[in-house]
């Protein structure tokens, strides 16, 4: 299987975005926005993006209906309003999306795309990346620029350090699984609070 990447485009000029994709030899961009539309940057609207990618010899696949971060089903959210990870990953839509991703990654070098630049603030890391690492031992490489990438394991370690700095390097107090589940929940709550102020 080829490496799986992710990228967010907010605050990234479109030409720079294309250069990043080319520098990592991305052959298919997988759009995981629930709504493939950009109000402020028309280059990232689905029809414009797909056309520009085709000119750059990069394929485009929309999977926001299966792996998007704003699902319509209310059961995919906690009572507080943030993502209910355990429910989402059991859904038929999510499983179909993951199966499609993994099948595509056997043949192509893919990058998941959403609007949020920072993967720690986006479902592509907090749901999709978390799932792929936990259940398939695949660490997504999150692209943060032309020469910068952070893989899912490093992202998890940074979240542990943020929320539980005293445990960094000595996870024996908790099981690693308990610790990482807790930091993901804390991060999702934090994002929800910021976006709903």
Backbone bond lengths (Angstrom), bond angles and torsions (degrees), N, CA, C in turn:
res aa  C-N    CA-C-N  psi(-1)  N-CA   C-N-CA  omega(-1)  CA-C   N-CA-C  phi
1 X - - - 1.458 - - 1.524 110.43 -
2 X 1.328 115.30 139.80 1.464 120.43 178.92 1.532 109.63 -78.74
3 X 1.345 117.83 160.80 1.468 120.02 177.43 1.528 110.50 -61.66
4 X 1.326 115.71 148.90 1.461 121.61 174.63 1.524 107.84 -109.84
5 X 1.317 115.84 131.36 1.462 121.79 -178.83 1.523 109.96 -114.47
6 X 1.328 114.93 167.66 1.464 119.94 169.20 1.519 108.40 -139.57
7 X 1.328 115.36 155.80 1.463 120.00 -179.29 1.525 109.55 -151.47
8 X 1.329 115.72 143.34 1.459 122.07 173.24 1.513 108.95 -117.37
9 X 1.327 116.52 145.11 1.471 118.34 -170.90 1.520 115.03 -106.69
10 X 1.332 119.35 -6.39 1.465 118.37 -177.64 1.525 109.69 -59.85
11 X 1.306 115.60 133.97 1.476 125.05 -178.91 1.534 113.33 69.35
12 X 1.334 117.87 10.91 1.470 120.95 178.09 1.530 108.74 -107.99
13 X 1.322 116.75 122.68 1.464 120.31 176.43 1.524 109.06 -62.89
14 X 1.327 116.06 144.96 1.458 119.64 -172.34 1.523 112.71 -61.11
15 X 1.320 118.18 -40.59 1.468 120.07 178.38 1.523 111.16 -62.27
16 X 1.337 116.74 -38.31 1.466 120.64 177.10 1.525 110.39 -67.11
17 X 1.325 116.17 -38.25 1.463 121.74 177.35 1.526 110.35 -58.23
18 X 1.328 116.17 -47.90 1.468 119.99 178.45 1.524 111.69 -62.64
19 X 1.323 116.75 -39.25 1.467 120.57 179.18 1.526 111.35 -63.23
20 X 1.326 116.40 -38.77 1.470 119.86 177.71 1.522 109.62 -62.94
21 X 1.325 117.06 -46.61 1.468 120.43 178.86 1.526 111.10 -58.50
22 X 1.317 116.01 -44.00 1.468 119.88 -179.42 1.523 111.57 -66.46
23 X 1.334 116.59 -39.04 1.468 119.35 -176.63 1.525 111.86 -65.89
24 X 1.344 116.65 -26.23 1.461 119.86 177.02 1.530 111.85 -101.58
25 X 1.336 115.84 11.09 1.469 121.99 175.93 1.537 112.65 56.48
26 X 1.336 115.56 40.39 1.462 120.19 177.02 1.525 108.65 -69.36
27 X 1.325 116.65 126.96 1.467 119.89 -179.93 1.527 112.60 -101.93
28 X 1.343 117.14 -22.92 1.471 120.77 176.40 1.522 109.02 -139.99
29 X 1.325 115.57 127.45 1.464 121.51 174.26 1.523 107.93 -95.48
30 X 1.332 116.06 124.78 1.463 121.68 -179.24 1.525 108.32 -104.45
31 X 1.305 115.81 111.89 1.463 122.70 -176.27 1.526 109.09 -83.01
32 X 1.344 117.31 113.87 1.463 120.74 -179.53 1.529 111.59 -110.36
33 X 1.322 116.83 22.86 1.463 120.45 170.55 1.529 108.43 -75.93
34 X 1.307 116.86 135.04 1.460 119.12 176.23 1.522 110.15 -60.88
35 X 1.321 115.92 -43.70 1.467 121.92 177.11 1.527 108.14 -115.09
36 X 1.325 118.28 106.74 1.477 121.02 -173.80 1.525 112.42 -78.25
37 X 1.307 114.64 63.08 1.458 121.40 -173.35 1.514 108.65 -141.29
38 X 1.316 116.73 140.84 1.461 121.26 174.33 1.523 108.50 -122.20
39 X 1.319 116.01 119.06 1.459 120.83 -177.11 1.525 112.00 -67.30
40 X 1.337 115.62 -37.05 1.460 119.70 -171.29 1.528 114.37 -102.11
41 X 1.336 116.67 -22.65 1.471 119.43 -177.14 1.531 108.40 -124.62
42 X 1.328 117.33 95.41 1.467 120.13 -173.82 1.525 114.24 -61.03
43 X 1.332 117.45 -23.97 1.478 119.76 179.66 1.528 111.77 -60.38
44 X 1.331 117.00 -25.20 1.460 119.89 -177.17 1.529 113.02 -95.58
45 X 1.321 117.56 4.55 1.462 119.54 172.36 1.518 108.55 -69.95
46 X 1.312 116.60 143.81 1.464 122.25 -170.80 1.527 113.13 -47.67
47 X 1.334 117.01 -51.99 1.469 118.98 -174.20 1.528 111.59 -66.71
48 X 1.329 117.12 -37.88 1.472 120.56 178.65 1.522 111.25 -71.56
49 X 1.323 115.49 -41.19 1.463 121.11 -179.66 1.522 110.84 -63.24
50 X 1.320 115.51 -47.40 1.466 120.16 -178.75 1.530 111.08 -59.68
51 X 1.321 116.19 -41.22 1.469 121.01 179.88 1.528 111.30 -65.43
52 X 1.345 116.89 -45.30 1.474 120.98 -179.28 1.523 111.36 -65.98
53 X 1.322 116.29 -38.50 1.468 119.90 178.60 1.525 110.91 -65.17
54 X 1.321 116.07 -40.29 1.468 119.92 178.80 1.520 110.67 -60.07
55 X 1.336 116.56 -41.26 1.466 120.87 178.24 1.524 111.55 -64.78
56 X 1.346 116.27 -26.69 1.467 121.07 178.96 1.530 112.01 -93.45
57 X 1.339 116.38 9.45 1.474 122.44 -178.97 1.522 112.64 61.04
58 X 1.323 115.92 37.89 1.462 122.12 175.97 1.524 107.41 -120.01
59 X 1.325 116.30 129.95 1.456 120.34 178.95 1.522 111.85 -74.91
60 X 1.322 115.51 164.86 1.469 121.54 179.93 1.523 108.57 -135.74
61 X 1.334 115.65 134.66 1.463 120.68 176.21 1.518 108.54 -137.77
62 X 1.317 116.65 126.66 1.463 121.03 177.21 1.521 109.73 -92.26
63 X 1.353 116.57 121.38 1.463 121.83 175.48 1.528 111.68 -126.90
64 X 1.333 116.15 18.08 1.461 119.21 -179.88 1.512 113.68 -63.34
65 X 1.344 116.92 -23.74 1.461 120.70 177.04 1.525 111.75 -71.25
66 X 1.330 117.11 -22.01 1.468 121.75 -179.13 1.526 112.67 -107.58
67 X 1.320 117.27 -35.09 1.469 121.56 -173.69 1.529 112.78 -122.85
68 X 1.315 117.43 16.08 1.463 120.62 -177.88 1.524 113.00 -69.28
69 X 1.314 115.70 157.40 1.463 121.91 -176.90 1.510 114.97 -88.81
70 X 1.343 117.16 0.30 1.468 120.36 178.80 1.526 109.90 -129.99
71 X 1.335 116.86 61.43 1.465 118.98 -178.72 1.529 111.32 -64.51
72 X 1.335 116.05 149.56 1.460 120.80 -177.72 1.521 112.62 -78.61
73 X 1.315 117.70 -27.78 1.465 121.39 -176.35 1.528 110.37 -64.27
74 X 1.341 118.67 117.27 1.472 120.44 -177.14 1.524 113.64 -64.21
75 X 1.339 117.46 -21.46 1.469 119.21 -179.96 1.525 111.94 -71.43
76 X 1.346 117.43 -10.88 1.461 120.96 179.31 1.525 112.36 -82.44
77 X 1.319 116.05 4.13 1.470 121.24 -179.79 1.525 109.93 -123.45
78 X 1.333 115.18 150.89 1.463 120.40 174.02 1.528 108.53 -73.96
79 X 1.339 118.02 167.41 1.473 119.60 175.52 1.529 112.52 -57.33
80 X 1.344 116.68 -27.72 1.472 120.48 178.71 1.528 112.06 -77.91
81 X 1.328 116.99 -14.88 1.456 120.23 174.95 1.514 116.37 105.79
82 X 1.332 118.82 0.52 1.464 118.76 177.89 1.528 109.72 -99.01
83 X 1.334 115.47 171.11 1.465 120.26 -173.03 1.526 112.52 -58.76
84 X 1.333 115.58 135.81 1.459 121.75 173.90 1.529 107.11 -98.48
85 X 1.320 114.39 88.03 1.464 121.76 -172.20 1.525 112.30 -52.75
86 X 1.331 117.13 -48.03 1.466 120.30 -174.40 1.525 112.76 -65.44
87 X 1.318 117.07 -30.26 1.468 120.10 175.98 1.528 110.23 -76.42
88 X 1.319 116.61 -44.72 1.473 120.87 -177.86 1.522 111.32 -57.96
89 X 1.336 116.99 -47.02 1.470 119.13 -174.00 1.528 112.99 -70.66
90 X 1.332 117.00 -13.62 1.468 120.23 176.90 1.523 112.38 -92.26
91 X 1.326 116.90 -6.73 1.465 119.92 -175.63 1.526 111.10 -74.34
92 X 1.319 115.41 151.07 1.462 120.79 178.99 1.527 110.96 -63.17
93 X 1.352 116.31 -37.23 1.457 119.81 -179.60 1.525 110.96 -62.22
94 X 1.322 115.63 -47.49 1.460 119.67 -178.29 1.529 110.51 -63.08
95 X 1.326 116.61 -45.34 1.466 120.32 -179.82 1.528 111.38 -60.92
96 X 1.324 115.75 -39.90 1.471 119.38 177.56 1.524 110.85 -64.81
97 X 1.334 116.21 -41.40 1.459 120.22 178.77 1.517 112.40 -62.94
98 X 1.324 116.51 -43.71 1.469 121.16 179.18 1.525 110.61 -64.52
99 X 1.321 116.30 -43.35 1.470 120.20 179.05 1.532 110.74 -60.49
100 X 1.326 116.05 -41.15 1.467 120.80 177.93 1.526 110.86 -63.53
101 X 1.341 116.04 -44.17 1.473 120.94 178.23 1.518 111.56 -58.93
102 X 1.321 116.03 -50.68 1.463 120.52 -175.63 1.522 111.27 -64.70
103 X 1.322 116.01 -38.80 1.461 119.90 177.61 1.529 110.54 -63.88
104 X 1.331 116.16 -43.66 1.462 120.82 179.78 1.527 111.33 -65.01
105 X 1.342 116.19 -38.39 1.470 120.76 -177.79 1.521 112.88 -69.13
106 X 1.311 117.34 -13.66 1.469 120.33 173.75 1.524 110.87 -70.37
107 X 1.349 115.58 -26.91 1.466 119.96 -173.88 1.515 114.16 -113.91
108 X 1.337 116.55 -25.96 1.461 121.14 -171.47 1.527 111.17 -128.22
109 X 1.328 115.90 158.18 1.463 121.09 170.86 1.523 106.43 -93.50
110 X 1.328 116.04 110.67 1.459 120.34 -170.96 1.526 111.67 -110.98
111 X 1.329 114.08 154.35 1.466 121.21 172.28 1.516 108.19 -131.95
112 X 1.320 116.47 128.36 1.460 121.27 173.05 1.518 107.95 -78.63
113 X 1.317 117.16 135.84 1.460 120.08 -179.00 1.521 111.37 -122.49
114 X 1.335 114.96 135.16 1.455 121.79 169.02 1.526 107.23 -139.18
115 X 1.315 116.92 179.02 1.469 118.65 -176.56 1.526 112.62 -79.17
116 X 1.322 118.28 -36.52 1.466 121.79 -174.93 1.531 111.02 -66.35
117 X 1.329 117.08 123.07 1.465 120.73 -177.89 1.527 111.95 -66.71
118 X 1.325 117.03 -45.41 1.464 122.47 -175.36 1.525 109.65 -81.78
119 X 1.335 118.85 114.76 1.463 119.98 -178.24 1.527 113.26 -60.93
120 X 1.325 117.60 -27.88 1.467 120.61 179.48 1.522 112.16 -69.34
121 X 1.336 116.45 -9.44 1.464 121.44 178.03 1.532 111.70 -108.60
122 X 1.329 117.05 9.72 1.471 120.41 -169.45 1.524 112.29 -131.50
123 X 1.318 115.57 148.42 1.463 121.02 179.88 1.518 112.38 -64.65
124 X 1.337 118.71 -21.19 1.469 118.81 -179.44 1.526 111.03 -63.48
125 X 1.336 117.27 -27.10 1.467 121.02 174.39 1.524 111.33 -98.19
126 X 1.341 116.75 -43.68 1.466 120.56 -171.67 1.521 113.47 -75.45
127 X 1.314 117.23 -19.85 1.468 119.98 176.34 1.528 110.28 -118.05
128 X 1.337 117.53 -62.19 1.471 120.35 -175.03 1.526 111.01 -66.98
129 X 1.326 117.40 -50.00 1.462 120.29 179.94 1.514 112.76 -62.57
130 X 1.323 115.38 -41.72 1.472 120.48 177.65 1.526 110.55 -59.74
131 X 1.327 116.53 -45.77 1.459 120.84 -179.02 1.527 111.57 -63.96
132 X 1.321 116.85 -47.03 1.469 119.62 -177.77 1.521 111.90 -61.60
133 X 1.335 116.80 -36.86 1.461 119.36 178.96 1.524 110.92 -73.14
134 X 1.324 117.09 -42.63 1.467 121.06 -176.88 1.521 112.88 -69.03
135 X 1.327 116.56 -41.38 1.463 120.20 -170.98 1.524 114.37 -104.58
136 X 1.329 117.41 -18.25 1.471 119.99 -177.66 1.526 113.00 -128.20
137 X 1.323 117.04 1.13 1.466 122.67 -178.66 1.534 111.90 54.04
138 X 1.329 115.20 37.88 1.466 121.68 177.26 1.519 107.94 -111.76
139 X 1.322 116.62 119.62 1.465 121.13 179.54 1.526 108.92 -98.38
140 X 1.327 115.99 108.88 1.466 120.24 175.67 1.522 109.25 -60.96
141 X 1.319 116.16 141.99 1.465 122.15 173.25 1.522 108.19 -98.60
142 X 1.325 116.45 114.13 1.458 121.59 -177.49 1.525 109.33 -89.72
143 X 1.325 116.29 118.64 1.464 121.52 -176.99 1.523 109.94 -82.56
144 X 1.335 115.24 126.22 1.464 121.58 -177.14 1.528 110.88 -118.20
145 X 1.306 116.58 16.43 1.459 121.76 -177.57 1.513 108.51 154.86
146 X 1.318 116.15 -178.43 1.465 120.12 -174.42 1.519 112.73 -64.37
147 X 1.332 117.05 -32.81 1.460 119.43 -177.13 1.523 112.35 -122.90
148 X 1.321 117.51 10.88 1.468 120.16 -173.71 1.523 110.06 -118.45
149 X 1.319 115.44 130.63 1.454 120.02 173.09 1.521 109.91 -142.20
150 X 1.323 115.20 148.41 1.463 122.08 178.25 1.518 106.58 -127.55
151 X 1.329 117.24 122.34 1.458 116.39 -178.96 1.533 110.66 -85.11
152 X 1.337 115.12 168.00 1.467 120.64 -173.27 1.525 112.25 -60.58
153 X 1.337 117.11 -36.00 1.472 119.29 179.12 1.528 111.10 -64.44
154 X 1.330 116.39 -43.06 1.467 120.19 178.37 1.522 110.77 -65.26
155 X 1.330 116.29 -36.80 1.458 119.84 177.38 1.526 110.31 -63.37
156 X 1.329 116.63 -42.59 1.466 120.16 177.52 1.523 111.15 -60.88
157 X 1.320 116.52 -43.67 1.468 119.90 179.47 1.524 111.33 -62.34
158 X 1.335 116.64 -37.66 1.466 119.07 179.29 1.526 110.83 -68.04
159 X 1.331 117.49 -34.60 1.465 120.62 176.69 1.525 110.88 -69.12
160 X 1.320 116.74 -39.49 1.468 119.75 176.49 1.516 110.02 -60.98
161 X 1.321 116.11 -44.55 1.465 119.67 -179.97 1.525 111.12 -63.81
162 X 1.329 116.33 -36.80 1.466 119.75 -179.84 1.525 111.89 -65.85
163 X 1.326 116.77 -44.27 1.464 120.20 -173.87 1.525 114.05 -94.41
164 X 1.328 117.01 -31.23 1.466 121.12 -178.41 1.524 109.98 -134.41
165 X 1.326 118.93 64.87 1.475 120.53 -175.39 1.523 112.97 -59.81
166 X 1.324 117.25 -27.84 1.462 119.87 -178.04 1.527 112.64 -70.72
167 X 1.351 117.69 -16.66 1.467 119.45 -178.24 1.520 112.90 -97.06
168 X 1.330 117.96 -7.80 1.465 120.29 -177.14 1.523 110.29 -58.46
169 X 1.333 114.26 126.27 1.462 119.37 179.88 1.515 113.82 85.73
170 X 1.341 117.85 -9.89 1.470 119.71 178.03 1.526 109.08 -142.70
171 X 1.304 114.81 76.81 1.455 121.03 -175.48 1.528 112.35 -81.56
172 X 1.324 118.39 11.25 1.457 120.93 -173.63 1.526 112.99 -68.74
173 X 1.333 117.18 -22.03 1.459 121.01 -178.08 1.527 110.97 -65.90
174 X 1.313 116.18 -37.42 1.461 123.38 176.47 1.521 106.78 -119.58
175 X 1.331 116.44 161.84 1.460 116.02 165.88 1.526 106.11 -72.63
176 X 1.315 116.57 149.62 1.468 119.24 -179.41 1.517 110.28 -59.37
177 X 1.328 116.43 -38.67 1.467 120.21 -179.14 1.528 111.09 -62.12
178 X 1.335 117.28 -42.92 1.468 120.59 178.04 1.521 110.79 -63.06
179 X 1.315 115.50 -43.25 1.458 120.87 -178.20 1.527 110.93 -63.88
180 X 1.310 116.85 -47.22 1.458 119.86 -176.45 1.523 111.34 -69.66
181 X 1.332 117.31 -36.02 1.465 119.81 175.61 1.521 110.85 -61.95
182 X 1.322 116.41 -40.17 1.464 120.97 179.68 1.530 111.32 -65.79
183 X 1.336 117.51 -43.53 1.469 118.10 -177.78 1.529 111.48 -69.10
184 X 1.324 116.95 -34.03 1.464 118.42 175.67 1.531 110.61 -63.76
185 X 1.336 116.29 -43.18 1.466 119.42 178.77 1.526 110.91 -62.27
186 X 1.316 116.66 -43.55 1.467 120.57 179.22 1.526 111.19 -62.51
187 X 1.325 116.27 -40.31 1.461 119.79 -179.77 1.529 111.20 -66.96
188 X 1.330 116.79 -40.41 1.461 119.32 179.38 1.530 110.91 -65.92
189 X 1.322 116.89 -38.90 1.471 120.42 176.32 1.524 110.58 -63.03
190 X 1.322 115.92 -42.04 1.467 120.86 -179.67 1.529 110.83 -61.52
191 X 1.319 117.16 -45.47 1.463 121.24 179.49 1.520 110.19 -61.86
192 X 1.331 116.17 -44.13 1.461 120.24 -179.46 1.524 111.05 -60.02
193 X 1.326 117.02 -42.21 1.467 120.80 -179.45 1.519 111.23 -65.01
194 X 1.331 116.85 -42.27 1.468 120.80 -179.14 1.524 110.72 -65.29
195 X 1.336 116.85 -44.20 1.463 120.65 -175.45 1.521 112.85 -75.68
196 X 1.320 117.19 -15.45 1.459 119.62 -176.88 1.520 113.15 -116.03
197 X 1.331 117.12 21.98 1.464 120.88 175.94 1.516 110.39 -69.37
